[in-house]
Each structure stands twice: as structure tokens, then as C-alpha cells.
Amino acid sequence: MSGTSFSQSMFTELCERMLRLCKLQPGESLVLLSQGQERAEYVDAFLTAGQRLGASVMHLRLPYSSSATMGEVGVWTVGKTPLAGNQPAIDVLKRADMVVETLFLLFSDELTEIQAAGTRILTCIEPVDVLARLFPTDELRLRTDAAVEALTAARTLRFTNRAGTDVTYRIGYPVKAQYGYVDQPGQWDHWPSGGMVLTCGADDGIDGRVVVDRGDILLPFKQYVHDPIEFVIESGRIVRIGGDGFQAELIRQYIEDFDDPDAYGLSHIGWGLDERAKWAALATDSRGHGMELRAFSGNVLFSTGPNDLVGGPNHTGCHLDIPMRGCDLFLDEEPIIVEGEVVVDAMRPAG
């Protein structure tokens, strides 16, 4: 088990806490979705926890077909899942009250179809010790709700940094929050990811330049940036990727290799609020999918590629998440983050 300080019984208790937070009720149906032998200990813990709560539990195990979430490997092609084309399996999941999945279904058509049936879906792929350390809290949810309210009311989002970033998003899609648990029909979330709020710019409504600075993080590569990388954006499209370092060339080649014009589109934009999540975590721990790196307080999460998460038309499999430090972020020119620090009291931790 990832997180060697946790026994299976301790992990089961943690999963029971999570299912209670997700309001799993006696008599509800809970399906665990996995592939091959991957994350068998996660499946066992949730199955036992669901039984303890009186739910009807089932394990739907697919043949192994994707290594996208294993070990030190990042997710490099989003939206492509082992569920694709398997309508009988999808139908089983649509009939469930709740699904815990260990495949990473985000950005897939299958996830959208299952959500539309009213099933609440929780992704769980991070190391167990990270799940425990970043377990959702009511206080963090309240702060996230304050961020959702502010972003929903805004017409524009602009962020800058000392390296030369200055980009404006004309907000064109609904606001999404991640709390780290699911308690509403049709809701998707990822444990752990509490304190994340995001939206997408209008398809032609993003203009400016983003300069990713030293120490920012490239995901899925799981690398700290060594030399600045510049994205020039016009009408919602990346028109140039500049920079002299090898990572700029890596990004240029990575996107080009998809041979997909939509790979140059922009995905979600937002920020993190979890003060327990650490920017420095990647320096000593490259396990998992990197949700801690996306959620740390004050980071601006700049992302490229698909926007179907919020109902947009871009379904490309090319997706970069880039948590950026030290930024200033404004909603309708009102400061939310200043030099990497959240400055709105309602979004800041007590004390």
C-alpha cells in the first residue's frame, strides 16, 4: 500500500469516513471501478467501508488497459479510458447511487454520461498518506464556496506575475469547485482536491501572455520549471510557445506530437486554497497524480487543452496543468491573490 504507515484496517476506517462525508446511505448502491490488479487495496477498503454503512456494494473490474495513473507515471492522454466502448459497464455505473473509480475518468465522455444519470462519482488514486493528510474539512468547503461565489459573479479573470505574465480571461463557462468528496447527485470530485475553484474562458475570449517562471510546476511531467516558458495567447488559442530552455522545447514537441489543432486551446483557470497542501511536495515525492500540487494555497492553476469539463467543445487528449506561484489574480480588477497570497478574508484559513 502506498503510504507504508497505514495498515489496511486504518485505510478502511479512512474510507468509511469519506463515504459518510459523501452521505452514502443504507440501501444505496456503491460500485468500485478498477482495472486489472491496480489499486486492489483501495477497492477492498471501500468495499468493506460500504458494507459497514449498509450499502449494497459491487466491484466492477475491467481488463487492464491503461497505465496513466500508476506510480511515477503522469496522466498523458486525458479522456481516453478503459470504459470507452463498453456500454454494459457504463450502464452498470449509471444505475449506481455512487461510484468510486480508480481509473481517472475526468474529461471522458463516459464520465459525462454517468454523471447525467445522477450517479455521484469519486476519483481516488492518490497515495494513502496524502489522502489522510489532505482529508476534506467543513472549514475548507466554506472557504471554497466563498471563492465560487466571487468567481461566479465575475465577468473577467486576469492574472500577472513578475516574470511578465499578463493575461485576461473573459469568463464564458460555469464555475466548478472541488471539495474532495461528493454529496450531490451527478457530482464528480477527486479525493484529495479540496479548496480548488475553476472555470474556463470563452472560446475566443482569452488574450495575453503567460510566462511560467522558475519553480512553477509542469504536470503531467512532474517537473519544477528551470527556465521561463512563454505562452502567447490570442482569442483563446496558443499561438507561440517561447523559451530557450529544454522544457520549452519539451512542451512544444509534446503538444505537436498530438497532431491535434485543439491541443493549442486553453482549458480551465482557477486557484487553490488548501494551506495544508505544499508546493515543495514534488521535491521528495513523485507518486500519484499530483493533486496536492494543484491545490496548494495561492497557486494559480493555468491549464491547456480540453474544456469539456465545463461543457465546452474542446475534447483534445493533450492537457497540461501548470500550478504557478507568486502571481497576482484579479476578478473584474478586484485582487483575490497578491504575490501568491490569498487576500480575501472569506477565502483564508482562520487564524
C-alpha distance (Angstrom), angle and dihedral (degrees) to the residues before:
residue distance angle dihedral
M1 . . .
S2 3.78 . .
G3 3.78 106.3 .
T4 3.79 101.0 43.4
S5 3.82 93.9 -156.4
F6 3.82 89.3 70.8
S7 3.78 123.0 81.8
Q8 3.78 119.8 -152.3
S9 3.80 90.4 -106.3
M10 3.81 91.2 53.3
F11 3.79 90.4 49.3
T12 3.80 90.5 49.9
E13 3.80 90.1 53.9
L14 3.80 89.3 50.1
C15 3.82 90.6 51.2
E16 3.80 89.8 49.2
R17 3.80 89.3 54.9
M18 3.79 88.7 50.9
L19 3.81 93.9 50.0
R20 3.80 90.2 50.0
L21 3.81 88.3 52.2
C22 3.81 87.9 51.2
K23 3.85 87.8 53.5
L24 3.78 94.4 -121.3
Q25 3.80 104.8 -179.1
P26 3.81 132.7 -156.0
G27 3.78 109.2 -87.1
E28 3.81 94.6 22.9
S29 3.80 117.7 123.9
L30 3.81 119.7 -115.0
V31 3.81 121.2 -171.4
L32 3.81 123.6 -167.1
L33 3.80 111.5 -151.5
S34 3.81 119.8 -158.7
Q35 3.80 142.2 144.8
G36 3.79 128.3 -127.2
Q37 3.79 112.3 -37.6
E38 3.79 92.8 -35.4
R39 3.83 115.4 137.2
A40 3.79 94.1 -9.0
E41 3.81 90.0 161.2
Y42 3.82 90.0 57.3
V43 3.80 90.7 52.1
D44 3.81 92.9 48.2
A45 3.81 93.0 48.6
F46 3.80 94.2 50.6
L47 3.81 93.5 43.4
T48 3.80 90.7 54.4
A49 3.78 92.5 43.1
G50 3.81 91.6 50.2
Q51 3.80 91.4 50.2
R52 3.81 90.4 51.7
L53 3.80 89.1 56.4
G54 3.79 92.6 50.8
A55 3.80 97.3 -109.1
S56 3.79 125.1 144.1
V57 3.80 102.1 -112.2
M58 3.80 132.3 -162.2
H59 3.80 136.7 173.8
L60 3.81 116.7 -140.2
R61 3.79 106.6 -167.5
L62 3.80 119.1 -173.0
P63 3.81 126.5 -163.3
Y64 3.78 111.8 -88.0
S65 3.80 110.1 -95.0
S66 3.80 110.3 142.5
S67 3.80 134.0 53.1
A68 3.79 92.9 -174.5
T69 3.81 96.1 119.4
M70 3.78 103.5 33.1
G71 3.77 126.5 117.7
E72 3.77 115.4 -53.9
V73 3.78 94.3 -9.6
G74 3.79 117.8 109.1
V75 3.78 128.3 -140.8
W76 3.79 102.4 -94.7
T77 3.81 103.7 167.0
V78 3.78 113.3 39.4
G79 3.78 123.3 -163.4
K80 3.81 94.4 31.1
T81 3.80 109.0 108.6
P82 3.81 138.7 166.9
L83 3.82 86.4 -113.3
A84 3.80 93.1 67.9
G85 3.80 110.0 121.7
N86 3.80 93.7 2.4
Q87 3.79 100.1 114.0
P88 3.84 95.8 165.9
A89 3.81 89.7 58.5
I90 3.80 91.4 45.3
D91 3.81 89.9 51.6
V92 3.81 91.1 53.4
L93 3.79 90.0 53.4
K94 3.82 92.6 46.4
R95 3.80 90.0 57.1
A96 3.81 92.9 52.7
D97 3.79 123.7 95.8
M98 3.80 90.3 -143.0
V99 3.79 136.9 10.2
V100 3.80 127.6 -163.3
E101 3.80 107.3 -162.0
T102 3.79 130.6 -168.5
L103 3.84 97.7 -173.6
F104 3.83 102.2 78.1
L105 3.80 102.0 -116.3
L106 3.80 96.8 179.9
F107 3.83 115.9 134.3
S108 3.81 91.6 15.4
D109 3.80 127.1 126.7
E110 3.79 87.6 -132.3
L111 3.81 91.9 60.8
T112 3.81 90.9 50.2
E113 3.80 91.6 50.7
I114 3.81 93.2 49.3
Q115 3.81 92.6 47.3
A116 3.80 90.8 50.4
A117 3.81 88.5 60.2
G118 3.82 89.6 60.4
T119 3.80 97.4 -105.5
R120 3.79 114.7 144.7
I121 3.80 111.4 -136.5
L122 3.78 129.9 -159.3
T123 3.80 121.8 -168.8
C124 3.80 113.9 -149.7
I125 3.80 118.3 178.4
E126 3.80 106.4 122.9
P127 3.83 124.6 108.2
V128 3.79 113.4 -80.9
D129 3.80 95.7 -118.5
V130 3.83 89.4 54.3
L131 3.81 90.3 49.2
A132 3.80 89.3 54.5
R133 3.81 97.8 43.2
L134 3.81 93.4 48.7
F135 3.81 97.3 39.2
P136 3.84 109.5 154.6
T137 3.80 120.1 -97.7
D138 3.79 133.7 -161.2
E139 3.80 90.1 -125.9
L140 3.80 92.4 55.9
R141 3.80 90.4 48.5
L142 3.80 91.0 54.9
R143 3.80 90.8 51.8
T144 3.79 90.6 47.4
D145 3.79 90.1 51.2
A146 3.82 88.7 54.0
A147 3.81 88.9 53.8
V148 3.80 91.0 48.4
E149 3.80 90.6 51.9
A150 3.80 92.3 50.8
L151 3.79 94.7 46.0
T152 3.81 92.9 45.6
A153 3.79 90.5 55.0
A154 3.81 94.2 49.2
R155 3.79 127.3 94.2
T156 3.81 96.4 -166.4
L157 3.78 138.2 28.6
R158 3.79 119.2 -160.6
F159 3.78 128.5 178.3
T160 3.77 134.4 -176.6
N161 3.79 139.4 176.4
R162 3.79 138.5 -169.4
A163 3.81 91.7 -99.7
G164 3.81 91.3 67.4
T165 3.79 106.1 -86.6
D166 3.79 114.4 152.5
V167 3.79 114.5 155.5
T168 3.79 132.5 150.8
Y169 3.79 126.6 -153.9
R170 3.78 119.4 -159.3
I171 3.78 97.8 -148.3
G172 3.78 109.6 -121.5
Y173 3.80 107.3 161.1
P174 3.82 140.5 50.9
V175 3.79 121.3 -76.9
K176 3.79 118.8 -109.8
A177 3.79 129.5 -162.6
Q178 3.77 130.8 -162.6
Y179 3.79 115.8 -148.2
G180 3.80 99.0 167.8
Y181 3.81 94.9 -111.7
V182 3.81 140.8 57.1
D183 3.81 123.8 -127.4
Q184 3.83 102.3 151.3
P185 3.84 130.1 73.4
G186 3.79 112.9 -94.3
Q187 3.81 93.3 12.4
W188 3.81 122.5 141.3
D189 3.79 124.5 -163.1
H190 3.77 141.5 155.2
W191 3.81 124.9 -126.0
P192 3.00 110.1 -113.0
S193 3.79 107.7 25.7
G194 3.78 105.0 100.6
G195 3.78 117.5 155.6
M196 3.81 98.9 32.6
V197 3.80 122.7 131.2
L198 3.80 125.1 178.7
T199 3.76 147.7 160.2
C200 3.81 137.1 171.1
G201 3.76 131.6 -112.5
A202 3.77 121.3 -116.8
D203 3.80 110.2 -82.5
D204 3.81 91.4 -105.2
G205 3.79 96.6 22.0
I206 3.82 106.6 90.8
D207 3.80 121.1 91.8
G208 3.78 136.3 162.3
R209 3.77 138.2 51.5
V210 3.77 132.7 -64.0
V211 3.79 116.7 -156.7
V212 3.78 110.1 -165.8
D213 3.79 105.0 -149.5
R214 3.79 135.2 -149.1
G215 3.79 110.2 -72.3
D216 3.78 95.7 25.3
I217 3.80 114.0 123.1
L218 3.81 130.4 -112.1
L219 3.79 114.6 -151.5
P220 2.99 134.8 -140.5
F221 3.82 85.5 21.9
K222 3.84 91.0 60.4
Q223 3.80 92.3 -140.8
Y224 3.78 134.8 135.2
V225 3.80 110.3 -128.6
H226 3.82 113.9 -104.0
D227 3.81 100.5 -174.0
P228 3.82 130.1 18.1
I229 3.80 118.4 -85.0
E230 3.80 120.5 -159.1
F231 3.80 125.7 -151.0
V232 3.81 113.7 -167.7
I233 3.81 109.6 -157.3
E234 3.79 128.3 -165.2
S235 3.81 124.4 176.8
G236 3.78 92.8 -17.3
R237 3.81 97.2 -47.7
I238 3.78 133.2 103.8
V239 3.80 104.6 -121.2
R240 3.80 99.1 172.8
I241 3.80 138.2 15.7
G242 3.78 111.4 -158.5
G243 3.77 134.6 -175.2
D244 3.78 138.8 107.1
G245 3.79 99.4 -130.3
F246 3.78 126.9 94.2
Q247 3.81 91.6 -108.9
A248 3.80 91.8 62.1
E249 3.78 88.7 52.8
L250 3.81 89.7 46.1
I251 3.81 91.3 55.2
R252 3.79 92.7 45.5
Q253 3.80 91.5 51.8
Y254 3.80 93.9 40.4
I255 3.80 92.7 56.0
E256 3.80 93.4 40.8
D257 3.81 91.7 53.3
F258 3.81 91.0 64.3
D259 3.82 88.5 65.4
D260 3.79 88.4 -149.5
P261 3.83 124.0 126.9
D262 3.81 89.5 -151.3
A263 3.81 89.5 63.0
Y264 3.82 85.3 79.4
G265 3.80 92.3 59.0
L266 3.77 124.5 99.8
S267 3.77 126.7 -109.6
H268 3.80 129.1 -165.6
I269 3.80 128.7 -23.6
G270 3.78 125.7 -160.4
W271 3.77 145.8 108.0
G272 3.80 144.2 -101.6
L273 3.81 130.1 -116.7
D274 3.81 106.7 -179.6
E275 3.80 108.4 116.5
R276 3.83 90.0 -171.7
A277 3.82 91.8 62.5
K278 3.80 113.5 88.4
W279 3.80 131.6 -143.0
A280 3.80 88.8 -153.9
A281 3.82 94.1 56.5
L282 3.82 93.8 97.7
A283 3.80 91.4 59.1
T284 3.80 91.2 73.4
D285 3.81 105.2 15.5
S286 3.81 125.5 49.2
R287 3.81 96.0 166.2
G288 3.75 123.6 121.4
H289 3.78 132.6 7.2
G290 3.81 98.1 -53.0
M291 3.80 102.4 -112.7
E292 3.81 90.4 149.8
L293 3.80 89.0 59.7
R294 3.81 91.2 52.8
A295 3.80 95.2 47.9
F296 3.82 106.1 46.2
S297 3.77 113.5 127.2
G298 3.79 116.8 -89.8
N299 3.79 97.9 10.9
V300 3.81 117.6 133.8
L301 3.79 107.4 -140.3
F302 3.81 107.3 -146.0
S303 3.80 112.5 -172.6
T304 3.78 137.5 -176.7
G305 3.79 132.6 -155.4
P306 3.82 129.7 24.1
N307 3.80 124.3 41.3
D308 3.81 98.1 179.0
L309 3.81 88.0 108.6
V310 3.82 86.6 82.3
G311 3.79 97.7 31.7
G312 3.80 100.0 -84.0
P313 3.82 126.1 144.4
N314 3.82 99.2 -117.4
H315 3.82 110.7 103.2
T316 3.79 99.8 164.1
G317 3.80 118.2 148.2
C318 3.82 90.9 -138.6
H319 3.79 110.7 97.4
L320 3.80 131.6 163.7
D321 3.80 123.5 -174.6
I322 3.81 113.6 -164.5
P323 3.82 117.1 -176.2
M324 3.82 106.0 -158.5
R325 3.81 127.7 -159.3
G326 3.77 132.3 -149.4
C327 3.80 96.1 24.6
D328 3.78 132.1 146.4
L329 3.81 113.5 -135.4
F330 3.79 125.4 -168.5
L331 3.80 133.4 -172.0
D332 3.81 108.9 -155.5
E333 3.83 84.9 -17.5
E334 3.83 92.7 -56.5
P335 3.84 110.1 126.6
I336 3.80 117.0 -115.5
I337 3.82 98.7 161.1
V338 3.80 124.8 24.8
E339 3.80 118.7 -170.0
G340 3.78 90.8 -21.7
E341 3.81 96.2 -47.9
V342 3.80 123.2 112.6
V343 3.82 105.7 -125.8
V344 3.83 101.7 -176.5
D345 3.81 108.3 97.8
A346 3.81 94.1 -146.0
M347 3.82 89.5 59.4
R348 3.81 96.6 45.0
P349 3.82 124.8 90.2
A350 3.78 116.0 -103.8
G351 3.78 111.7 -92.6
